[in-house]
Amino acid sequence: MNQVKWMIVFGFLVLVIINSGCSADSKQLTSSEKYTVDTLYNNSLNEWRNTVDSMCVASKDTIYKRAVDSLKIERMAEIEIYFMK
């Protein structure tokens, strides 16, 4: 019974918290505020894009080097087998 009581209290608190975010005084942004938000978003997006691009380039270089090294090792083993005969 105690568990049901806590579930009801928890449910009530969740409803209060959810409804506290809703208000009737939400205002539209002015054009200057929209411009500011857009500028901040674009600057942030550009920074993230640069970071991700540099990570991709570094990852690609690492994968390429590993693939080349793997192929070299494989071919060298084949050459050694060929000359051992």
HELIX and SHEET records of a PDB file:
HELIX    1   1 ASN A    2  SER A   20  1                                  19    
HELIX    2   2 SER A   31  MET A   84  1                                  54    
END                                                                             
